[in-house]
Amino acid sequence: QQHIGKLIWNTTYTWSKILLQNPQINNGKKYYAAWDRRNKFSTSIEWPLFKYFTIYANWLFATGAPNQLAAFSSSEKTRLPDYHRLDVSLKFHKAFTTNLKIDASISAFDLLNVNNVWYREYKQVIDESTSFAKLEYTPVYVCDLGFQPSFNLTIHF
């Protein structure tokens, strides 16, 4: 944690490897957990702007998680695309008396609305390219929720 005037800056980095093993899965061979992300980096700031307002920002980057479909198809990449997002919030805090306080915030999860891949799976689709429609399975990316605004108001009394 670094203090630069009133600004507080945090940075973290994690390298990890998560292997699982079960005699009934993957012929007993080790495999990567669905949440295995080798590298995670985040940096955040907390900056008091005015007497009652503070701004927060957090940027997160993580390398891709294992692609579980790679076990079923050699054409699948072993890892999903990298993940990154920027979250921001503006918070208001004021104590009117010792018993009356107000906290309010407006926040944005994934401010840049990045299509972050959460996982990959097979979905059923109808192929109508021939004279007879047929049901097929096709691999698809399932993405994170994207931009999520929120507002919070708390009155303490």
C-alpha positions as CSV (number, residue, x, y, z in Angstrom):
1,Q,0.0,0.0,0.0
2,Q,1.4,3.4,-1.0
3,H,0.2,6.8,0.3
4,I,0.8,9.6,-2.1
5,G,-0.7,12.7,-0.4
6,K,-4.3,11.8,0.2
7,L,-4.3,9.1,-2.5
8,I,-4.0,5.4,-1.3
9,W,-2.7,3.0,-4.0
10,N,-2.7,-0.8,-3.7
11,T,-1.3,-3.2,-6.1
12,T,-1.3,-7.0,-5.9
13,Y,0.0,-9.8,-8.1
14,T,-0.6,-13.6,-7.7
15,W,0.9,-16.5,-9.5
16,S,-0.9,-19.8,-8.8
17,K,-1.5,-23.2,-10.3
18,I,-4.5,-25.3,-9.2
19,L,-4.4,-29.0,-10.1
20,L,-7.1,-31.4,-9.0
21,Q,-7.1,-35.2,-9.1
22,N,-9.9,-37.7,-8.8
23,P,-9.7,-41.4,-9.7
24,Q,-13.1,-41.2,-11.4
25,I,-12.4,-38.1,-13.5
26,N,-9.9,-38.0,-16.5
27,N,-8.8,-41.6,-15.9
28,G,-7.3,-40.5,-12.6
29,K,-4.9,-38.0,-14.2
30,K,-4.4,-34.5,-12.8
31,Y,-6.4,-31.7,-14.4
32,Y,-6.6,-27.9,-14.0
33,A,-9.5,-26.6,-11.9
34,A,-12.0,-24.4,-13.7
35,W,-11.0,-21.4,-11.6
36,D,-7.2,-21.9,-12.3
37,R,-5.8,-18.5,-13.5
38,R,-2.0,-18.5,-13.5
39,N,-1.6,-14.7,-13.2
40,K,-3.7,-12.2,-11.5
41,F,-2.9,-8.5,-11.2
42,S,-5.0,-5.8,-9.6
43,T,-4.4,-2.2,-8.8
44,S,-6.7,0.1,-6.9
45,I,-6.9,3.7,-5.8
46,E,-8.8,5.4,-3.0
47,W,-8.9,9.2,-3.3
48,P,-10.7,11.6,-1.1
49,L,-12.0,14.3,-3.5
50,F,-13.8,16.7,-1.2
51,K,-14.9,16.8,2.4
52,Y,-17.6,14.1,2.0
53,F,-16.7,12.4,-1.3
54,T,-14.2,9.6,-2.0
55,I,-13.6,8.0,-5.4
56,Y,-12.5,4.3,-5.7
57,A,-11.2,2.6,-8.8
58,N,-10.0,-1.0,-9.3
59,W,-8.5,-2.6,-12.4
60,L,-8.2,-6.3,-12.6
61,F,-6.3,-8.5,-15.1
62,A,-6.1,-12.3,-15.1
63,T,-4.9,-14.7,-17.6
64,G,-7.5,-17.1,-19.1
65,A,-9.0,-20.0,-17.1
66,P,-8.8,-23.5,-18.5
67,N,-11.1,-24.3,-21.4
68,Q,-13.0,-27.4,-20.2
69,L,-14.0,-28.2,-23.9
70,A,-10.3,-28.8,-24.8
71,A,-10.6,-32.2,-23.2
72,F,-13.2,-33.1,-25.9
73,S,-11.7,-31.5,-29.0
74,S,-8.2,-31.0,-30.2
75,S,-9.3,-27.9,-32.1
76,E,-10.1,-26.1,-28.9
77,K,-7.5,-23.8,-27.2
78,T,-6.5,-25.1,-23.8
79,R,-7.1,-21.6,-22.2
80,L,-9.8,-19.1,-22.5
81,P,-9.0,-15.5,-23.4
82,D,-7.6,-13.2,-20.7
83,Y,-9.9,-11.4,-18.3
84,H,-9.8,-7.7,-17.4
85,R,-12.2,-5.1,-16.1
86,L,-12.3,-1.6,-14.5
87,D,-14.7,-1.0,-11.5
88,V,-15.3,2.5,-10.2
89,S,-17.4,4.0,-7.4
90,L,-18.0,7.4,-5.9
91,K,-19.0,7.4,-2.2
92,F,-20.5,10.1,0.0
93,H,-20.3,9.9,3.8
94,K,-21.7,12.6,6.2
95,A,-22.4,12.5,9.9
96,F,-25.0,15.0,10.8
97,T,-25.0,14.1,14.5
98,T,-23.5,11.3,16.5
99,N,-26.6,9.2,15.8
100,L,-27.5,10.3,12.2
101,K,-25.1,9.4,9.4
102,I,-25.7,9.0,5.6
103,D,-23.7,6.8,3.3
104,A,-24.4,6.8,-0.4
105,S,-22.6,5.4,-3.4
106,I,-22.8,5.1,-7.1
107,S,-20.8,2.3,-8.7
108,A,-20.0,0.7,-12.0
109,F,-18.8,-2.9,-12.3
110,D,-16.9,-3.4,-15.6
111,L,-17.1,0.3,-16.6
112,L,-15.6,-0.5,-20.0
113,N,-18.2,-3.2,-20.7
114,V,-15.6,-5.8,-21.8
115,N,-16.9,-9.1,-23.1
116,N,-15.0,-11.2,-20.6
117,V,-15.3,-14.9,-21.2
118,W,-16.4,-16.8,-18.1
119,Y,-16.5,-20.3,-19.6
120,R,-17.1,-22.3,-22.7
121,E,-19.8,-24.9,-23.3
122,Y,-21.8,-26.8,-25.9
123,K,-25.2,-25.4,-26.8
124,Q,-27.9,-27.0,-29.0
125,V,-28.6,-25.1,-32.2
126,I,-30.8,-25.9,-35.2
127,D,-29.0,-26.1,-38.5
128,E,-31.3,-25.1,-41.3
129,S,-28.7,-24.9,-44.0
130,T,-30.0,-28.1,-45.7
131,S,-33.5,-29.1,-46.7
132,F,-33.9,-31.0,-43.4
133,A,-33.3,-29.0,-40.2
134,K,-31.1,-30.9,-37.8
135,L,-30.1,-30.4,-34.2
136,E,-26.4,-29.9,-33.6
137,Y,-24.1,-29.0,-30.7
138,T,-21.8,-26.1,-31.1
139,P,-19.3,-24.6,-28.7
140,V,-20.1,-21.1,-27.5
141,Y,-18.5,-18.6,-25.2
142,V,-20.4,-17.6,-22.1
143,C,-19.4,-14.1,-21.0
144,D,-19.5,-12.2,-17.8
145,L,-22.4,-9.8,-17.1
146,G,-20.6,-6.7,-18.4
147,F,-21.4,-3.2,-17.3
148,Q,-23.4,-3.2,-14.1
149,P,-24.3,0.2,-12.5
150,S,-25.6,0.3,-8.9
151,F,-26.6,2.8,-6.3
152,N,-26.7,2.4,-2.6
153,L,-28.1,4.6,0.2
154,T,-27.7,3.8,3.9
155,I,-29.1,6.0,6.7
156,H,-27.7,5.2,10.2
157,F,-29.8,6.4,13.1
